[in-house]
Amino acid sequence: MPIFDIDFETMPREGLEAIQLRRLQTTIARVYATVPFYRQQFDNAGITPKDIQSLKDLQHVPFTIKQDLRDNYPYGMFAVPMEQVVRIHASSGTTGQPTVVGYTRRDVDTWASLMARSLAAAGAGAGDIIHNAFGYGLFTGGLGAHYGAERLGASVIPVSGGNTKRQITIMKDFKPTILCGTPSYILHLAEVADDMGVDFKDLFFKSGIFGAEPWTENMRQELESKLHLKAVDIYGLSEIIGPGVSIECKEEQKGLHVFEDHFIVEIIDPETGEVLPYGESGELVFTSLTKEAFPVIRYRTRDISSLNPTPCACGRTFVRMTKPAGRTDDMLIIRGVNVFPSQIESVLMENQTIRPHYQLEVDRKGNLDTLTVKVEINEKVFSDDIKSLQTMENKIAYDIKEMLGVTAKVRLVEPKTIQRSQGKAVRVIDKRNF
């Protein structure tokens, strides 16, 4: 099986949409026949598979939400019998019943191919050594990148998260050229390397593939400055396939190419469900076209993004999605103002006196919400001068108010006092009691 489906990646839009429609019709017919949830959804909406005669007809199909997956826990959404399922992954379940996803042998093969294409878009090839710091286990990140690297023909070091000092030693000794992980953990790796007297410019990395949590353009600049590599964003969800749904290319890094031969992407108004045109910001919705065990139809991701159909300098004609600005379920409402953690991060990282480690504490005093931003001060400018620290806190609070329109209390804390994560960073601590 070929690693790179170049014909798909550079195909004119008309040809690509013809393939999408054929695969969509096949998927719709299959889930209607094999998944009771979808059959009920279609029947309730008065739709049959034969009503899907064009890609525009998809917007008449009901949405699927995460609660639907939880309500059918663990295997109720599977479209094949269990004897055909060779892999099971699941979300962490930290905010509710975990979502369980399954893969047939062909699904695993498709996933490996998509991840190989993703790695190639970021500049990886058969001669590269990939340091994979994504977590292994039920989380899809580690194994997704691992199988993609092997399909690409690259060498993969399956270090996962943790054992951070040992990872730095491995980087020195094994000379990996591609780095994979969550951006928050990668920053922690850089911090530990600095403590060990190791400078990333003396290592061998050329590209870093970072994802599984939102990160800003300012964070990209921080990563590239500290790690001396090109930082590329990758996007995926376990419910769709895992990592490998979309990725930036090394040529432009201006939007993530969605692998449209395997997925249909829509942007909707999160309040009305109306499909929005290219360029408008809204909630990402995905429909899988080739998944066998766990196909999803119009899955609402809660991620906020927009779509750009302009062909890229890299030659790909796939639509590009902007880096998600946040999630609708991560959005904080502070005294009537909508705030995403990534917006706070963007303001913080404009300030050279602080480090890219922060937490947001939300509380309620009386009937009023309060927001406290805890952020680490840079070691080089750390001072015991309380007045000087208060001046910096006031300046950052002023910047947040000016940029976002929300009042926040800023607390500068000593370096390395905010807990580090081996996976996704915990950015928000909500102490409100509703």
C-alpha positions in Angstrom: 0.0 0.0 0.0 1.4 3.4 -0.9 2.4 5.7 2.0 1.6 9.0 0.2 -1.7 9.4 -1.6 -0.3 12.3 -3.7 -3.2 12.0 -6.2 -5.6 12.8 -3.3 -3.5 15.6 -1.7 -3.2 17.6 -5.0 -6.5 16.7 -6.6 -8.7 19.4 -8.1 -11.7 20.1 -5.9 -14.3 18.6 -8.3 -12.5 15.2 -8.3 -12.0 15.2 -4.5 -15.7 16.0 -3.9 -16.8 13.2 -6.2 -14.7 10.8 -4.1 -16.1 12.3 -0.9 -19.7 11.8 -2.1 -19.2 8.2 -3.0 -17.5 7.4 0.3 -20.2 9.4 2.2 -23.0 7.5 0.6 -21.4 4.2 1.4 -20.7 5.2 5.0 -24.3 6.5 5.6 -25.8 3.3 4.2 -23.6 1.2 6.4 -24.2 3.0 9.7 -28.0 3.0 9.0 -27.8 -0.7 8.6 -25.5 -1.6 11.5 -25.7 1.1 14.2 -29.1 1.4 16.0 -28.3 4.9 17.2 -27.8 6.3 13.7 -30.8 4.4 12.3 -33.0 6.0 15.0 -31.4 9.5 14.3 -32.2 9.2 10.6 -35.7 7.9 11.2 -36.5 10.7 13.6 -35.3 13.2 11.1 -37.3 11.5 8.3 -34.1 10.8 6.3 -33.0 7.6 4.6 -29.6 6.9 3.1 -31.1 7.4 -0.4 -31.7 11.0 0.4 -28.0 11.7 0.4 -27.6 12.7 -3.3 -25.0 15.5 -2.8 -22.5 16.7 -0.3 -24.9 19.5 0.6 -27.5 17.0 1.7 -25.2 16.2 4.6 -26.3 19.3 6.4 -29.8 17.8 6.8 -28.4 14.9 8.8 -28.6 15.3 12.7 -25.4 16.0 14.6 -23.6 13.5 16.8 -22.3 14.8 20.2 -20.0 13.3 22.8 -23.0 12.5 25.1 -24.3 10.2 22.4 -21.1 8.2 22.6 -21.3 8.1 26.4 -24.9 7.0 26.3 -23.9 4.1 24.1 -20.9 3.1 26.2 -18.9 1.0 25.6 -19.6 -0.6 22.2 -23.0 0.6 21.2 -21.6 2.9 18.4 -19.5 0.2 16.8 -20.5 -0.7 13.2 -18.8 -4.1 13.1 -19.0 -7.2 15.3 -16.3 -7.4 18.1 -14.5 -10.2 16.3 -13.5 -7.6 13.7 -12.2 -5.1 16.2 -8.4 -5.4 16.7 -7.8 -2.2 18.8 -9.7 -0.3 21.4 -8.9 3.2 22.6 -10.7 5.5 25.1 -10.7 9.0 26.4 -9.5 9.7 29.9 -13.0 10.1 31.2 -11.9 12.9 33.6 -15.0 15.0 32.8 -17.5 12.2 32.5 -18.0 8.7 31.1 -15.1 7.9 28.8 -15.7 7.6 25.1 -14.7 4.3 23.6 -13.5 3.9 20.0 -12.7 0.8 18.0 -10.5 0.0 15.0 -10.6 -2.9 12.5 -7.3 -4.0 11.0 -8.0 -1.8 8.0 -8.7 1.1 10.3 -5.3 0.7 11.9 -3.8 0.6 8.5 -5.6 3.7 7.4 -4.5 5.5 10.6 -0.9 4.5 10.0 -1.1 5.9 6.5 -2.6 9.2 7.6 0.0 9.6 10.2 2.8 8.8 7.8 1.4 11.5 5.5 1.2 13.9 8.5 4.8 13.3 9.4 5.8 13.8 5.8 4.0 17.1 5.6 6.1 18.2 8.6 9.3 17.3 6.8 9.9 13.8 8.1 11.2 11.0 5.9 12.6 7.5 5.9 16.0 8.6 7.1 14.7 10.4 10.2 14.7 9.3 13.8 11.5 10.3 15.6 11.5 11.0 19.4 7.9 10.2 20.3 7.0 11.8 23.6 3.2 11.5 23.1 1.6 9.3 25.8 1.1 5.6 25.0 -1.9 3.5 26.2 -5.6 4.3 25.8 -4.6 7.8 24.6 -4.3 7.7 20.8 -1.4 10.1 20.5 1.5 7.8 21.2 0.5 4.8 19.2 -0.8 6.9 16.3 2.5 8.7 15.8 4.4 5.4 16.4 2.5 3.5 13.6 2.8 6.5 11.3 6.6 6.6 11.8 7.0 3.0 11.0 4.8 3.2 7.9 6.9 6.2 6.8 10.0 4.0 7.2 11.5 6.3 9.8 13.1 5.0 13.1 10.9 5.6 16.1 12.0 6.0 19.7 8.9 5.2 21.8 9.8 7.2 25.0 6.2 8.4 25.8 5.9 10.9 28.6 7.9 11.0 31.9 11.4 10.1 32.8 12.3 13.6 31.5 16.0 13.6 32.4 16.4 10.3 30.7 14.7 11.7 27.6 17.3 14.4 27.4 20.1 11.9 27.6 18.4 9.9 24.8 18.2 13.0 22.7 21.9 13.5 23.1 22.9 9.9 22.5 20.3 8.7 19.9 20.4 11.9 17.8 16.6 12.0 16.9 15.7 14.6 14.2 11.9 14.9 14.7 10.2 15.6 18.1 6.6 14.7 18.9 4.6 15.6 22.0 2.2 18.0 23.7 3.6 21.6 23.6 3.4 22.0 27.4 5.4 18.8 28.0 7.9 19.8 25.3 8.5 23.1 27.1 9.1 21.1 30.3 11.6 19.0 28.4 13.4 22.3 27.4 13.3 23.5 30.9 14.9 20.2 32.3 17.5 20.3 29.5 18.5 23.7 30.5 18.9 22.5 34.1 21.1 19.7 32.9 23.3 22.1 30.9 22.0 20.8 27.5 21.3 23.3 24.8 18.8 22.2 22.1 20.9 24.0 19.5 23.5 21.3 20.0 20.9 18.5 19.4 19.7 17.4 16.0 16.1 18.3 15.7 14.8 19.9 12.5 11.0 19.7 13.1 8.7 19.3 16.1 5.1 18.0 15.7 3.0 19.2 18.6 -0.6 18.8 19.5 -3.3 17.3 21.7 -3.9 20.8 23.4 -4.5 24.3 22.0 -1.4 26.5 21.6 -0.9 29.9 20.3 1.4 31.6 17.7 3.3 33.1 20.6 3.8 29.6 22.0 5.1 28.6 18.5 7.7 31.3 18.7 8.7 30.2 22.2 9.1 26.6 21.1 11.1 27.4 18.0 13.3 29.8 19.9 14.1 27.4 22.8 14.3 24.2 20.7 15.9 25.5 17.5 13.4 23.6 15.2 10.3 24.2 13.1 7.2 23.8 15.2 4.3 22.2 13.4 0.7 21.8 14.7 -1.1 18.5 14.4 -4.8 18.0 15.1 -6.9 15.0 15.8 -9.6 13.5 18.1 -9.9 9.9 19.3 -13.6 10.0 18.2 -12.5 10.7 14.6 -9.5 8.5 14.3 -6.8 10.0 16.6 -4.0 12.3 15.5 -3.8 12.5 11.7 -7.0 14.3 10.9 -5.1 17.5 9.9 -1.6 19.0 10.1 0.3 22.0 9.1 2.9 21.7 6.3 6.5 22.8 6.8 6.3 25.1 3.8 3.7 27.6 5.2 2.5 26.7 8.7 -0.6 28.7 7.8 -3.5 26.4 8.7 -3.8 22.7 9.1 -4.5 20.6 6.0 -7.6 18.4 6.6 -7.2 15.0 4.9 -10.4 15.4 3.0 -10.2 12.0 1.2 -11.0 10.5 4.7 -13.0 13.2 6.4 -15.6 15.9 5.6 -15.2 19.0 7.7 -17.8 21.7 8.3 -17.9 24.9 10.4 -21.2 25.6 12.1 -22.6 28.3 14.3 -22.4 26.6 17.8 -25.7 28.2 18.9 -27.9 27.6 15.8 -26.1 24.6 14.1 -26.2 26.6 10.8 -23.4 25.7 8.4 -21.1 28.7 8.0 -19.2 29.7 4.8 -15.4 29.6 4.4 -13.6 32.2 6.4 -16.2 32.5 9.2 -15.3 31.2 12.7 -17.4 28.5 14.4 -17.4 25.0 15.7 -15.6 22.2 13.8 -17.8 19.3 12.7 -16.3 16.1 11.2 -17.8 13.1 9.3 -15.5 10.1 8.8 -15.6 8.6 5.3 -13.4 5.4 5.6 -13.7 4.2 9.2 -15.0 0.7 9.6 -15.4 0.0 13.3 -16.3 3.4 14.6 -17.6 5.8 11.9 -19.0 9.1 13.1 -21.5 11.3 11.3 -21.4 15.1 11.8 -19.5 14.9 15.1 -19.5 18.2 17.0 -15.9 18.6 18.3 -16.5 21.8 20.3 -13.3 23.2 18.8 -13.5 26.7 17.4 -11.8 27.3 14.0 -12.4 28.5 10.5 -11.7 27.0 7.0 -9.6 28.3 4.1 -10.0 26.6 0.7 -7.1 28.5 -1.0 -4.5 26.0 -2.4 -1.3 26.1 -0.4 2.3 26.7 -1.6 3.1 23.1 -0.7 0.8 22.0 -3.6 -2.0 20.5 -1.4 -5.5 21.4 -2.4 -7.1 20.2 0.8 -9.0 22.8 2.8 -7.0 24.3 5.7 -8.4 24.9 9.2 -7.0 27.6 11.4 -5.4 26.6 14.7 -8.4 26.0 17.1 -8.7 29.1 19.3 -10.2 27.0 22.0 -13.2 24.8 22.8 -16.7 25.9 23.5 -16.7 23.7 26.6 -13.4 25.2 27.8 -14.6 28.8 27.3 -14.9 30.7 30.6 -17.6 33.3 31.1 -16.3 35.9 33.5 -18.8 38.6 34.3 -20.4 38.3 31.0 -17.2 38.2 29.0 -16.3 35.0 27.0 -12.6 34.1 27.5 -10.6 31.2 26.2 -7.4 30.1 28.0 -5.5 30.4 24.7 -6.4 34.2 24.6 -4.9 34.7 28.1 -1.8 32.7 26.9 -1.4 35.0 23.9 -1.4 38.1 26.1 1.0 36.5 28.7 3.6 35.5 26.1 3.9 39.0 24.8 5.6 39.8 28.1 9.3 38.8 28.2 9.5 38.9 32.0 7.4 35.8 32.5 7.6 32.1 31.5 5.1 30.1 29.4 3.7 28.3 32.5 0.4 29.5 33.9 -2.9 28.5 35.4 -6.2 30.2 35.6 -8.2 30.0 38.8 -11.9 30.9 38.5 -13.9 31.5 41.7 -17.1 33.3 42.8 -17.3 35.9 45.6 -20.9 36.7 46.3 -22.6 36.9 42.9 -19.5 37.9 41.0 -17.0 35.7 39.2 -13.3 36.3 39.8 -10.3 35.3 37.6 -6.8 34.9 39.0 -4.0 34.3 36.6 -1.0 32.6 38.2 2.1 32.8 36.0 5.8 32.1 36.6 8.3 34.9 36.6 11.4 34.5 34.4 14.4 33.5 36.5 16.5 36.2 34.9 14.3 39.0 36.2 13.0 37.4 39.4 13.3 39.8 42.3 12.4 39.9 46.0 11.4 43.6 45.5 7.7 43.3 46.3 7.0 46.7 44.7 8.7 45.7 41.5 6.7 42.5 41.3 3.4 44.3 42.0 4.2 46.8 39.2 4.7 43.8 36.8 1.4 42.2 38.0 -0.5 45.4 37.5 1.0 45.8 34.0 0.0 42.3 32.9 -3.5 42.7 34.4 -3.8 46.0 32.4 -2.8 44.2 29.2 -5.4 41.4 29.8 -8.1 44.0 30.4 -7.1 46.0 27.3 -6.9 43.0 25.0 -9.8 40.9 26.3 -12.1 43.2 28.3 -12.0 41.1 31.4 -10.7 42.0 34.8 -8.1 39.6 36.2 -5.9 39.5 39.3 -2.4 38.5 38.3 -0.1 36.6 40.7 3.5 36.2 39.7 5.0 33.1 41.3 8.5 31.7 41.5 9.9 29.7 38.7 9.0 25.9 38.6 6.2 26.3 41.1 3.3 25.5 38.8 2.9 21.7 38.4 4.2 20.3 35.1 2.2 17.7 33.2 3.5 14.7 31.2 0.6 15.1 28.9 -2.0 17.8 28.5 -1.5 20.8 30.7 -4.1 21.6 33.3 -4.8 25.3 32.5 -8.0 26.0 34.4 -9.0 25.4 38.0 -12.7 26.3 38.4 -13.7 26.7 42.1 -17.2 28.0 41.4 -20.1 26.1 42.9 -23.1 26.2 40.6 
